[in-house]
Amino acid sequence: MTEGAGIRAGDLPDDLTAAEAGMWQAFRNGSVYDLSTGDTVVDDPHGGHPWGPERTVRARIVCWLLLDGPPALSGRVASLKLRGVRISGVLDLAGGTVTPYMELRGCRFEREVLLPEARFQTARMVDCSVPRLEAARVHTEGDLHLPRCRFHNGVRLTDAHIGTDLLLNQAIVYRDRSGRSIAADGMTVGQDLQAELLESHGELSLRSAKVGVSLSLRGARLANPYTRLALNAPQLTVGRTLYLTPAGVGSPALSGSTPARGTRIQRFECQGGVRLDDGRFGDSVDLERARFTFTDDQELSLRRVQTPELRFLGERPQRGAVVLSGAKVINLVDRSSAWPTPGNLQMGGFAYENLVPMGRFPLEERLGWVAAATAEYNPEPYERLAAVLRAGGEDEDAREVLLAKQRRRRETLPPAAKLWGYVQDWAVAYGYRPGRAAVWMAVLWAAGSVAFAHASHPPMQAGGHPAWNPALFALDLLLPVIDLGQVGVWQLRGGWQWLAATMIILGWILATTVAAGATRLLRRN
């Protein structure tokens, strides 16, 4: 019997072991080939209990079935469904086209799995122990499922194309020689990428990756003490939401569901820098209860990110920086306890349209938030905050923000200008409190009226002059432009001339301040 004729007829090849012969028949039948013993300790693919030849099949035979296997039995669909099987040798499907359905559960691979440029309909490896998965440019029409697998030397999915979903839930991935746990630069996922409760020991790289719907890292733990970044995902595109949020441990339905009461919650944790620069997210970036542990030179970088909503609701990083320079969001949902301390926040060019604070976030703390982002004076964050508050109808708070901007600017001025700034602040609050200017005008009017009432001043001409009225004369000095017919009619000498000149100057300053405040109010209305 020739090898080709035997395969076409469905006959067993002569050199198969007993375990491989059983797998061959299960493939033709489309049934599950289960070599597990029922003992959870012995059957643990990640444990140390040895699996003998009775549970071992050669990788070459597995490849033979997937690439050029025998025909299915009548009324059956050929598929490879293995459970509790040890696969010896390198499983090399590089460049191949795999038509049968493949599902491997609780299996143990002796050596790496090579899938570069291979094509699948749907491939599932669940709770398997794999030295390394090499799958650059792999293409699936359906799903690629890798939940609960343990990869000891990393996963490579560079430029992979996943037709629907990629599942990495509860997987544990250790770094390869380059320091990366998962290298998925340029990867495209048609629908969801779920990596909930993932453990990544190394750099998770998703540079220029595209996810059609949502990317979920709920409850994931990323740790990379070797280099600066634990999550490196610049130019990441997600159709809807990026979740860096908690997950319920032990919940049968992880993604998108609210954990039942009493379920233990595991938050998203990251030890190492996060880079999401130039990312595009269709719905939101959700950082609720996320915990970031940085060194002094690491950061959560959201430079130039664009998303309708940023939910900055995580735990305050004790070290490192948060960078939002150039980011554009519509709704900024945040809480005061989430933002880093002064000097560790950068917001140059950060644009947002609405503020949605969760919990108490008074204006004094919001001003501290802006101050924390500007180590040196920069008017833009203040003006942005004032514009957002004014658009929301908070005119008084907007004036307080602009006043804080002037006070911050004052600290950068030379001594003379700084002194004049203090005078402006004390007298009229830089014009942002016009009522104070009106009070000062009233005080000056009263003081001037009392002063001029204690002296008589001869008229400029002997006849045709009005009666002396000190209150009206003081008001005529204070009010610019308006002529009440008093100034220029009476002769002032000595100190009275200096008093009149002072009142004229102060009147111009205060009246201009009141007019500017009224103009701003009318413009807003």
Disulfide bonds with the S-S distance in Angstrom:
none
